[in-house]
Amino acid sequence: MIEEGFCLAGLLKAGTSLERVTNLLPPGRRETVSKLVSEFSSLPALELRKKLIALRESAAHQVKGRLTQELGAGWRELPPLLQCWLGQVVLRTHGNEDHQE
């Protein structure tokens, strides 16, 4: 998902010159990004924007689902900055950490 967002945003901002940037990536990621760039490069800007919006909405939905799963619905009552921070923490964990010492 990270590579897809990178490609969509990169094509919107840099256009076809994004290919030069992909040469700076590690080989494994370069191959994935290059395939996505060739797949998306023929799309008009409006379609790229729609795909990027859908990708962001999907990611936000996943984070909210994980927060609800791990913390219950109460996280929605927290201030927005704390909600954002918790969302970042949830993305870095797998839900199976043992917090006992």
C-alpha positions as CSV (number, residue, x, y, z in Angstrom):
1,M,0.0,0.0,0.0
2,I,2.9,2.4,0.7
3,E,4.3,1.8,-2.8
4,E,0.9,2.4,-4.4
5,G,0.4,5.7,-2.5
6,F,4.0,6.7,-3.4
7,C,3.3,6.1,-7.1
8,L,0.0,7.9,-7.2
9,A,1.2,11.0,-5.4
10,G,4.5,10.9,-7.4
11,L,2.8,10.7,-10.7
12,L,0.5,13.6,-9.8
13,K,3.4,15.7,-8.7
14,A,6.3,14.6,-10.9
15,G,4.6,13.0,-13.9
16,T,6.8,10.8,-16.0
17,S,10.0,12.0,-14.4
18,L,9.0,9.9,-11.4
19,E,10.8,7.0,-13.1
20,R,14.1,8.8,-12.3
21,V,13.3,8.8,-8.6
22,T,12.5,5.1,-8.6
23,N,16.1,4.4,-9.5
24,L,17.1,5.6,-6.0
25,L,15.0,2.9,-4.3
26,P,16.3,-0.5,-3.2
27,P,16.0,-3.2,-5.9
28,G,13.0,-5.0,-4.4
29,R,11.0,-1.9,-3.9
30,R,12.2,-0.5,-7.2
31,E,10.6,-3.4,-9.1
32,T,7.3,-3.0,-7.3
33,V,7.2,0.7,-7.8
34,S,8.2,0.5,-11.5
35,K,5.4,-1.9,-12.2
36,L,2.9,0.3,-10.5
37,V,4.2,3.4,-12.3
38,S,3.8,1.7,-15.7
39,E,0.3,0.6,-14.7
40,F,-0.8,4.0,-13.5
41,S,1.1,6.3,-15.9
42,S,-1.6,6.0,-18.6
43,L,-4.3,7.2,-16.2
44,P,-5.5,10.8,-16.4
45,A,-4.8,13.1,-13.3
46,L,-8.4,12.9,-12.2
47,E,-8.3,9.1,-12.0
48,L,-5.0,9.2,-10.1
49,R,-6.6,11.6,-7.6
50,K,-9.6,9.3,-7.2
51,K,-7.3,6.3,-6.6
52,L,-5.3,8.2,-4.1
53,I,-8.4,9.4,-2.2
54,A,-9.7,5.8,-2.1
55,L,-6.4,4.5,-0.8
56,R,-6.3,7.1,1.9
57,E,-9.9,6.4,3.0
58,S,-9.1,2.7,3.0
59,A,-6.1,3.2,5.2
60,A,-8.0,5.5,7.6
61,H,-10.8,2.9,7.8
62,Q,-8.3,0.2,8.7
63,V,-6.7,2.3,11.4
64,K,-10.1,3.2,12.9
65,G,-11.0,-0.5,12.9
66,R,-7.9,-1.5,14.7
67,L,-8.4,1.3,17.3
68,T,-11.9,0.1,17.9
69,Q,-10.8,-3.5,18.1
70,E,-8.0,-2.8,20.6
71,L,-9.5,0.1,22.6
72,G,-13.2,0.0,22.1
73,A,-15.3,2.9,20.9
74,G,-14.0,5.2,23.6
75,W,-11.0,6.3,21.5
76,R,-13.4,8.5,19.5
77,E,-13.9,10.7,22.6
78,L,-10.2,11.6,22.8
79,P,-8.8,14.8,21.4
80,P,-7.9,14.6,17.7
81,L,-4.2,14.8,18.3
82,L,-4.3,11.9,20.7
83,Q,-6.4,9.9,18.2
84,C,-3.8,10.5,15.5
85,W,-1.0,9.4,17.9
86,L,-2.8,6.3,18.8
87,G,-3.5,5.5,15.2
88,Q,0.3,5.7,14.5
89,V,1.0,3.4,17.5
90,V,-1.6,0.9,16.3
91,L,0.0,0.8,12.8
92,R,3.4,-0.1,14.4
93,T,2.0,-3.0,16.5
94,H,0.5,-6.3,15.5
95,G,-2.0,-6.6,18.4
96,N,-0.1,-9.6,19.9
97,E,2.4,-7.8,22.1
98,D,2.8,-8.9,25.6
99,H,2.9,-5.8,27.8
100,Q,3.4,-7.6,31.1
101,E,6.8,-7.2,32.8
